[in-house]
Every structure is written in C-alpha cells, then in structure tokens.
Amino acid sequence: MENVILTIHLILALLLIGVVLLQRSEGGGLGIGGGGGGTMSARGAATAMTKLTWLFAVAFIITSITLTILATRGRESGSVVDNAATTTNTVTEPPTETPAPGGGLAGTDLTLPGTATDAPATPPRADEPAPATNP
C-alpha cells in the first residue's frame, strides 16, 4: 500500500510542477513577468488552471501526510537521539584482544624507518645544494 501511495505522490508532484509552469505569469512577484496590466478583481480569477493547481496541491499534501503516518506506524516510540543514547550506555567494557599464536610481533622492530639526516620529501630547488645522504 505504501508503494502505491508513493507512486501517486510522485505523479502528483510532477503534475503539480507542470501545472504551475503552464500558468500565465501575473507579474508583481519579483517585478518580473508581465501581462494583464496588474489589475485583478477582488475575488480573483478562478480559472481552470488555478482550480487544477489547488486540486493537485491538496492531493499532494494529503499523500504527504499519509506517507508520514505509514512510515511512523509500527516503529518504536522515541527519537533517534534517545535510541542512540541508550545503545551507547549498554556498552560497558571494550572487547578484549587475544594474542596471536606464536608470540605475535615479539621479535620485530616497530619503529618507523628513517632518521633526521634523511633527504627531504621534496626535491631541492636549483639554487639550493642537495643534502647529504647516509650510505
């Protein structure tokens, strides 16, 4: 049912965009547009396009509210922040690591290679002498 309402919602969105773009500009919105001389009766012009726009807009809002209700139905109550806070409080201690068989890295040197006298990572400039390297 949710997929059907979502499909109707997407079709309504496209129809609403199309109807709004097809309407004639009355001007005065941002000072752009034209036509009509800017005069309009007190009651307003209720043309077929205006009525169709209202129909699509109301249907779009109804499907939006329906999709929201369907999405929240069957979920746990509470916010995402509350759920995140309860899951982090349940962890009491970090997982323990077991040593690797055969002694692990007991005989290896874990220091980074290189010393302070190594050459720089960038090549020297043409007016600068090259640094001495260790043999």
N, C-alpha and C positions, 0 to 999 in steps of 0.2 A: 504494500500500500504506500509505503514511503517513497518508493521509486516512481510510482505513478504521479504522486503529488509533486515530486521533484521535477519530473518531466513537464508537467503542466506549468509549474513555476518558471522553468526556463523558457518555455514557449511564450508565456505571458510577458516575461522580461523582454524578449525580442520584439513582440508585438507592441509593447509599450514604447520601446525605443523608436520603432518605425513610425508609430502614430505621432509621437512628439516631433520627430524630424519632418514629417509631412505637413505639419501645421504651418500656417502662414504667420510670419512674424508681425506682431502688432507694434513693434518699436517701443522705445522708452525703457527697455530693460537695462541696458548699459549704454544707452544712447546710440545703439546701432540698430540696424534694421530699418524698415520703412513701410510705407503704405498706410492707407486708412486715414491719414491726417491726424491721428492721435485722438479722435473723438470716439467715444463709446457711450452707449446709453447706460443708465443707472443700473438696469437689471443685468446687463452684459449679454453678449451674443452666445446663445446656446446652440451652436451648430452641431451637426452630426459628428464631426471630428472631436469636438470638446466632450460630447457625451460618451463617445467611444474611449477617449482618454481616461475619463473618470471611471468607466466600467473596468478597463484593464488595470487601472491603479488600485481600485478597491479589491479586485480579484487577486492582484499581486500581493497586497498586504494580508489578505486572508490566507493565502497559501504560505506566506512567510510565517505567520503566527502558527499555522497548523504544523509546519515543519519543525518549528521550535518546540511545540508541545510533544510531537512524536519523538524528537531527539532526546528530550529530558525524561520521557516515560521509561520506567524500568531501570533508571540509574540510581545509584546511591545518592542520598542527600548529602549536602556539604559542598564546600568549594574545593577547588583544586589546591589551594594553599593549605587548607585543613588536611586534605589527604596526603600532601607532601610532608607536612609536619608530623603526622602520625607514622608514616613509613620511615622517616629518619630517626624517630625516637625508639623504634623497635630494635634497631641495630645496637647491640651492647658492646661487643668487642670485635676487633678486626680479625679477619681469617688468619690462621697460623700457617706458616710455610714449613714444609718438611724439607730437610736437607736432601740434596741429590745423592744417589748412591755413588760410592767410590770417593767420597771426600769432597766433592764439588770442585771449587776453584782454589783449593788449598795451595797448590804449588805454582800458581800463575801470578804474574805481575800485572796489577790492575791500574798502574799509573798511566797517564797519557803520554804518548811519545812526544819528544821534542824538548828543547831547553831554551833558555833565554837568548842563546847565541845563534839560534837558527835563523835562516833567511826570512825576510818578511813575506807575507802572503801576496803582496802586490809587487810587480817588477819595479826596479828603481828607475827614477827619471834619468834622462840623458845627461843632465849636468851633475848628477849625484853618483859617487862611486858605489860599486856593488859591495855588499857586506861580505865579510869573510865567512866561509863555511867550514864546518868541522869535518875532518877526513874520517 
